[in-house]
Structure formats: structure tokens, C-alpha cells
Amino acid sequence: MATHHTSNSSQETQTSAHEILDVQTTNCCIVGGGPAGAILALLLARQSIPVMLLEVHKDFDRDFRGDTIHPSVMEIMEELGLAERLLELPHAKMRQIRIQTPETSLTLADFSHLKTRYPYITMLPQARFLEFIIAEAQKYPNFQLVLGANVQELLEEDGIIRGVRYRGHGGWHEVRAILTVGADGRHSRLRQLTGFESVQTSTPMDVLWFRLPKKPEDAEGGMGRVGRGHIVAMLDRGDQWQIAYVIPKGGYQQIRAAGMEALRQSIVEIVPDLQDRIEQLQDWSQIAFLSVESTRLKRWYRPGLLLIGDAAHVMSPVGGVGINYAIQDAVVTANVLSQPLKEGRRIELHYLAKVQRQRDLPTRVIQAFQSLVQQSIFARVLNSEQQFQPPAFLRLPFLRDLPARLIAFGVFPAHIQRNA
């Protein structure tokens, strides 16, 4: 059978000139070592399924990734027998999501009412979480991790994806697999190669991320502060605050033009407690810009290929649910596909469609909820100099627990099946 590459003709000419250093085979090749890829690799490795995880970076320690582990994921960790050990790592607990204005304090979500052993959001640096999961996966001889693997091409034969080619470790390498899973994030290379069609929801905001020291007397967990035309969210990272300064969509260049001093003053106006440390924010290199998106693919799969996590649906940072939905995608993927992967047989399309079918509705619902919060809270604040008025749905007693439940678990929480 002829081998075709999902690239244009000039790339095909270039590819044919590449010397492939080695060709490896596995049952499942996962591209992307984030939460979705790491958890899926662990779930498959536990069932003695040969699995190879390819990660483009050489470690997991990158700035300004989501550090929130919601109750849904803690319950998955408990099902894996890992919850207690995970909580031995340094972490903080966020039991409420509160918004403080100059006039009042508003609870957006209170997790203490939820029926779970983990009625809080666990604040744990994502790098430490990924290292913990990978260390568990490495206990299984059928798991293989390749860091520094820059996947460039999909291998396609007779309309079926048969694996990938990646660059790294001195040259080009080929991995052939029964199933290739794209878990390579919001800028997914595999999504680009396939050209899948997406549905995009407009967002009213972007975010500037930076860190400032956290003092022992500071409150634990996190908080949100709302001023006239400005929003600041603060997340607990132990000895640091990871801070999100929310700005109107497309407003970054205007803020840069105003200068660093104007930015510092704006932050202190909203959070006066930072006055004694704001001068440590000295350079734009300390600030990461996030262009907020909310998209989902119409179709997550094609023969031999499945996309999950941010590769399939890019989430707004509202509620910090991206990691948790990615991990639930991985759990459902393992539940549905473990048996055919274990048997080493071709993954029929109806299996891949079943994964999307189970995860598509929860994704749509949470994105609709995020959009509601963005428009009723964030857009109101960012586009007005008037005093912020809480939206009506937050003042209705019978809706008190709905935001907490949606953020904590989603619509249909995923659980590990006995065979997964």
C-alpha cells in the first residue's frame, strides 16, 4: 500500500528526502503530554496496552498553564487509587469562587454544598500534576514517553491514519499505530493537519497572566476583584499569586502603549493589597498574553485518528474547567476504546463517534455557561464605568448550587469503568 502524508506537494517532496532514523510500532500513539494525553496514557498502560506518548517540549515545567483540579478529577484520581498521594503534594484549596467589588462581595460558586469527598478546587501546579501522572505510567513496561518529539506529519494509507512522523533526537522518526490520539492543546498540530471544521463562539475578553509574591498572611485559595471597567482574578500557587488581569477583547496593544506604570496603577486600584509588591512587575516579559477563545470541532475523528481535550474544544478560562474536561475526555476515550486497542484490532468509526457523542453535549453545555458568565459579568464590567450589578441568575436561591455543580463536575461526570 502506498503511504500518503497529510501535507501539500512541496512538503511531500521535502518529506521524501528525509532520512527516517527508526520506525516504531505501538497500539496507541498519543500526541501531547498535557492532562488529557498523560491521563489517557496511564489508563491504557494500566491495562497492558502498548502506548507511546509524544511531547514536543523536553519537560512539563511551563508558565501560566491551568493549575485547577476540580472535584470531578479528584474523584477520578480516587478511582485510580491516587487521590491521597496526589494531595500529599503541596497544594491549596479553593472552596468558593467569590467576586469582590468596591461595594459588595458576591459568591459565584460555593463548592461546600456539593456531595463529594472533595468539595473544593485543588490548586496544584500543572507541571507537578503531570510529573505525578507520568511517574505512575512509567511503572508499566508497555508505556513509552518521548520528550522533544515535534510531530510534523500524519501517516495516511487508504484513507486511514496509521501514525505520525516526528522530528527530534537527531533526525526524523516514524511511529505507526492502530490509533493516533491528538491531545496537543489549543494550537494542535494534528488539528491543523486534518483541517477539521470548528464552531467558534465570540468572547468579550482577553487575559494578561503574571505572578506576584504571596505573603503568609494572605488568604488561601483565590479571589476575583471587580473595579470600574477592570477585573483581576488571583489564584493561589503557594508562595505566589498567579494573577489574571482581564482586558477587553483586542485591547492588548492599547495597554502596551499606555505603559507598565499605568498597568501597575490599574491593578492596584482594583487590589490595593498588592501595593507593597506591584513594583516587582517590571517588564512585559513577565506577562503572558492569552487570546481567549471558545471553539469546538464539528467532528473529532477520522479513521485511525481521534482528537480530545483542547485539540477538540478550546475552552474559555472561565471557571478553569479546561483541564477537567480534557481529563474527562481521556477517561471516556479509555472506557470506549480500551477493548479494541487491547485486542490490537482496527478501531471502527462507530467507536470514535461514541467518544464524541458522550463528550460533545457536556462540552456544549459548559461553553454555553461560560458564554453566559462572560456576557453577564465580564462584558458588563469591561464595557462600563458604572457600578457592577450582579446578574439575576446569581441572586435566585434555587440556582445557588448550579454554577458550582457545573464547574465542579460538568453535565455528565466521567468515571473509570472497571475494564479501564
C-alpha positions in Angstrom: 0.0 0.0 0.0 1.2 3.5 -0.8 1.9 5.9 2.1 0.4 9.4 1.8 1.3 12.3 4.0 -1.3 15.0 5.1 0.7 17.9 3.7 1.0 19.8 0.5 3.0 18.8 -2.5 6.1 20.8 -1.6 6.1 19.2 1.9 5.7 15.8 0.3 8.8 16.4 -1.7 10.7 17.5 1.4 9.4 14.5 3.4 10.6 12.0 0.8 14.1 13.4 1.2 14.0 12.9 5.0 16.0 10.0 6.3 13.9 8.2 8.8 16.1 7.1 11.7 13.7 4.4 13.0 10.2 3.1 12.7 8.4 2.1 15.9 5.0 0.5 16.3 2.5 0.7 19.1 -1.2 0.2 19.6 -1.9 3.8 20.6 0.2 6.9 19.8 -0.8 9.9 21.8 0.5 13.3 20.7 0.6 15.8 23.5 1.7 15.3 27.1 -0.8 17.6 28.8 -3.5 16.4 31.2 -5.6 14.6 28.5 -2.6 12.8 27.0 -1.0 11.9 30.3 -4.2 10.5 31.8 -5.1 8.5 28.7 -1.6 7.1 28.5 -1.8 6.0 32.2 -5.3 4.4 31.7 -4.2 2.4 28.7 -0.8 1.4 30.3 -2.7 0.0 33.3 -4.4 -2.4 31.0 -1.2 -3.6 29.4 -2.0 -1.8 26.1 1.2 -0.6 24.3 1.1 3.2 24.3 3.6 5.8 23.2 3.3 9.4 24.4 5.0 12.1 22.3 5.5 15.6 23.9 7.2 18.4 21.9 8.8 20.0 25.0 11.6 18.5 26.9 9.9 18.9 30.3 6.5 19.7 31.8 7.5 23.0 33.5 5.9 25.8 31.5 4.4 29.0 32.7 0.7 30.0 33.0 -0.9 26.7 32.4 -4.1 25.8 34.3 -3.4 24.8 37.9 -7.0 23.9 38.9 -8.0 20.3 39.6 -11.8 20.1 40.1 -13.8 17.6 42.2 -14.6 15.6 39.1 -10.9 14.9 38.5 -10.2 14.2 42.2 -12.9 11.5 42.1 -11.1 10.0 39.0 -7.9 10.1 41.0 -9.7 8.3 43.8 -10.9 5.6 41.4 -7.3 5.2 40.3 -6.2 4.9 44.0 -4.1 8.0 43.6 -6.1 10.7 45.4 -4.4 10.6 48.8 -0.9 10.5 47.3 -1.7 13.4 45.0 -2.9 15.5 47.9 0.4 14.9 49.6 1.9 17.3 47.1 2.0 21.0 48.2 -1.4 22.5 47.2 -4.1 24.9 48.2 -7.8 24.5 48.3 -10.4 26.9 46.8 -13.8 26.2 48.4 -15.6 29.2 46.8 -15.3 31.4 43.8 -16.0 34.9 45.0 -16.1 38.2 43.2 -15.4 41.3 45.3 -16.5 44.7 44.2 -15.9 48.1 45.9 -19.4 47.8 47.3 -20.1 44.2 47.9 -18.9 40.6 47.8 -20.6 38.0 45.5 -20.3 34.2 45.5 -20.3 32.8 42.0 -19.8 29.2 43.1 -19.8 27.5 46.6 -18.4 24.0 46.4 -19.0 23.3 50.1 -22.6 22.2 49.3 -21.6 19.5 46.8 -21.9 15.8 47.8 -18.3 14.7 47.3 -15.3 13.9 49.3 -13.5 16.8 47.5 -15.8 19.9 47.9 -13.1 22.3 46.7 -10.9 23.1 43.7 -7.4 21.7 44.3 -4.8 24.4 43.4 -1.8 22.4 42.2 0.8 23.5 39.6 0.1 21.6 36.4 3.7 20.6 36.0 3.7 18.8 39.3 0.4 17.1 38.4 1.8 15.9 35.1 5.0 14.7 36.6 3.0 12.7 39.2 0.8 11.1 36.5 3.8 10.3 34.2 5.7 8.7 37.1 2.7 6.4 37.6 2.5 5.5 33.9 6.3 4.7 33.9 5.7 1.9 36.3 4.2 -0.1 33.4 6.7 -1.6 30.8 4.2 -1.1 27.9 4.3 2.7 28.3 6.9 4.8 26.5 7.4 8.6 26.8 9.3 10.6 24.2 10.1 14.2 25.1 11.3 16.6 22.5 9.2 14.9 19.8 8.0 17.6 17.3 5.2 15.8 15.4 5.1 17.2 11.8 3.2 14.7 9.7 0.4 12.2 9.8 0.8 8.9 8.0 -2.2 8.0 5.9 -2.8 4.8 3.9 -6.0 4.2 2.0 -7.8 7.0 3.9 -6.8 5.7 7.3 -4.3 7.4 9.7 -1.6 4.9 10.5 0.6 7.0 12.8 2.9 10.1 12.7 6.3 11.3 11.9 8.1 13.5 14.3 11.4 15.4 14.3 13.8 15.3 17.3 16.7 13.4 18.8 18.9 14.0 15.8 16.5 13.4 13.0 13.1 12.1 11.8 11.3 9.2 13.4 8.2 7.3 12.5 5.6 5.9 14.8 3.0 3.5 13.4 -0.1 2.9 15.5 -3.6 1.4 15.4 -4.9 4.6 16.8 -3.4 8.1 16.9 -4.8 10.5 19.5 -4.3 14.2 19.2 -4.1 15.8 22.7 -1.8 18.5 21.7 -3.7 21.5 23.0 -5.3 24.7 21.7 -2.7 25.1 19.0 -3.0 21.5 17.9 -0.7 20.5 15.1 -2.8 17.4 14.4 -5.9 19.6 14.1 -4.1 21.8 11.6 -3.0 18.8 9.5 -6.5 17.4 9.3 -8.3 20.7 8.6 -11.3 19.8 10.8 -14.1 22.4 10.7 -14.8 24.2 14.0 -17.6 26.2 15.5 -16.5 29.4 17.3 -18.2 31.5 20.0 -17.4 35.1 20.3 -15.6 36.1 23.6 -15.6 39.7 25.0 -12.2 39.4 26.7 -8.5 38.5 26.7 -6.3 37.9 29.7 -2.8 39.0 30.8 -1.2 36.5 33.2 1.6 37.3 35.6 2.8 36.3 39.1 3.5 38.3 42.3 4.7 37.1 45.7 2.1 35.7 48.1 2.6 36.6 51.8 1.8 34.2 54.7 -1.0 36.5 55.9 -2.7 36.5 52.5 -5.9 34.5 52.2 -5.7 30.9 50.8 -7.3 29.7 47.6 -8.2 32.6 45.3 -10.4 35.5 44.7 -11.8 37.8 42.0 -11.8 41.6 42.2 -14.0 43.8 40.1 -13.5 47.5 39.6 -15.0 50.0 37.2 -14.0 48.7 33.9 -11.5 46.2 35.2 -11.3 42.6 36.5 -8.5 40.8 38.4 -8.5 37.1 39.4 -5.9 35.7 41.8 -5.0 32.0 42.1 -3.0 30.6 44.9 0.3 28.9 44.0 1.7 28.6 47.5 4.3 31.3 47.7 3.0 33.2 44.6 -0.2 34.6 43.3 -0.9 33.6 39.7 -2.9 36.7 38.5 -5.2 37.1 35.6 -5.8 40.7 34.5 -8.9 40.6 32.3 -9.0 43.1 29.4 -11.5 43.8 26.6 -11.0 41.7 23.5 -8.4 43.3 21.3 -7.2 45.8 23.9 -3.7 44.5 24.5 -1.8 46.9 22.2 -3.6 49.9 23.8 -2.5 48.7 27.3 1.1 48.2 26.0 1.0 51.7 24.6 -0.1 53.1 27.9 3.0 51.7 29.6 3.9 49.5 32.5 3.3 52.1 35.2 -0.3 52.6 34.0 -0.9 48.9 34.2 0.5 48.7 37.7 -1.7 51.6 38.8 -4.8 49.9 37.3 -4.1 46.7 39.1 -3.5 48.4 42.5 -6.8 50.3 42.1 -8.6 47.0 42.0 -6.5 45.1 44.5 -4.9 47.7 47.0 -3.4 44.8 48.9 -0.8 44.4 46.1 0.5 47.9 46.6 3.5 46.6 48.5 4.7 44.2 45.8 3.4 45.6 42.5 6.8 47.2 41.7 8.1 43.6 41.2 6.2 43.7 37.9 8.9 45.5 35.9 8.9 44.2 32.3 6.5 42.9 29.7 8.5 39.7 29.5 7.0 38.8 32.9 3.5 39.0 31.4 1.9 36.3 29.2 -0.9 37.3 26.8 -3.8 34.8 26.4 -6.2 35.4 23.5 -9.4 33.9 24.9 -11.2 31.5 22.5 -14.2 29.3 22.8 -14.3 26.8 19.9 -15.3 23.1 19.3 -14.8 20.9 16.3 -17.9 19.7 14.5 -16.2 16.3 14.2 -13.4 15.0 16.4 -12.3 12.0 14.5 -11.5 10.3 11.2 -10.4 6.7 10.5 -7.4 6.0 12.8 -7.4 9.4 14.5 -9.2 11.0 17.4 -8.8 14.5 18.9 -9.6 15.2 22.6 -9.1 18.0 25.1 -8.2 21.4 23.8 -7.4 19.9 20.4 -11.1 19.2 20.0 -12.6 22.1 22.0 -10.8 25.2 23.2 -12.3 26.5 26.4 -12.5 30.0 27.9 -10.6 30.3 31.2 -13.9 31.0 33.0 -14.2 28.5 35.8 -10.9 26.9 35.0 -12.6 23.9 33.5 -10.3 23.2 30.6 -8.1 20.7 32.4 -11.0 18.8 33.8 -12.9 18.5 30.6 -9.7 17.3 28.9 -9.2 14.6 31.6 -12.9 13.5 31.3 -12.4 13.2 27.5 -9.4 10.9 28.3 -11.4 8.8 30.7 -14.3 8.3 28.2 -11.7 7.5 25.4 -10.2 4.8 27.6 -13.6 3.4 28.5 -14.8 3.1 24.9 -11.5 2.1 23.1 -9.6 0.0 25.6 -11.0 -3.3 24.5 -10.3 -3.0 20.7 -6.9 -1.5 21.5 -6.2 -4.4 23.8 -7.1 -6.8 21.1 -4.9 -5.0 18.6 -7.7 -4.6 16.0 -8.7 -1.7 13.9 -10.8 1.0 15.6 -14.1 1.2 13.8 -15.5 4.6 13.2 -18.5 3.9 15.5 -16.2 3.6 18.5 -14.7 7.0 17.7 -18.1 8.5 17.2 -19.2 7.1 20.6 -16.4 9.0 22.3 -17.5 12.3 20.7 -21.2 11.5 21.4 -20.5 11.1 25.1 -18.4 14.3 25.4 -20.0 16.7 22.9 -23.1 17.6 24.9 -21.2 18.3 28.1 -18.8 20.5 26.1 -21.6 22.4 24.5 -23.3 23.0 27.9 -20.2 24.2 29.7 -19.3 26.5 26.8 -22.8 28.0 26.9 -22.4 28.5 30.6 -19.1 30.2 30.1 -20.6 32.4 27.5 -23.4 33.4 29.9 -20.9 34.3 32.6 -18.7 36.2 30.1 -21.6 38.3 28.7 -23.5 38.9 32.0 -20.4 39.6 34.2 -17.2 40.2 32.2 -18.6 42.1 29.3 -20.7 44.3 31.6 -17.7 45.2 33.7 -15.2 45.7 30.9 -17.5 47.8 28.8 -18.8 50.1 31.5 -17.6 52.6 34.0 -20.8 52.2 36.0 -21.1 50.2 39.3 -21.4 46.5 38.6 -24.8 44.9 39.2 -24.8 41.1 39.7 -26.8 39.3 37.1 -30.2 38.0 38.2 -29.4 34.3 38.0 -26.9 34.7 40.8 -29.5 36.1 43.1 -32.0 33.2 42.8 -31.8 30.8 45.8 -32.8 27.7 43.8 -30.0 28.3 41.4 -27.4 28.7 44.1 -25.7 25.3 43.6 -26.0 25.2 39.8 -22.8 27.1 38.9 -20.8 25.2 41.5 -22.0 21.8 40.1 -21.4 22.8 36.5 -17.9 24.0 37.3 -17.1 21.1 39.6 -18.4 18.2 37.6 -19.9 19.3 34.3 -23.1 17.8 33.0 -22.3 14.0 33.0 -19.2 13.4 35.1 -16.9 10.7 33.6 -15.9 7.8 35.7 -13.5 5.0 35.1 -15.1 1.7 34.1 -13.8 -1.5 35.6 -12.1 -2.6 32.4 -10.3 0.8 32.0 
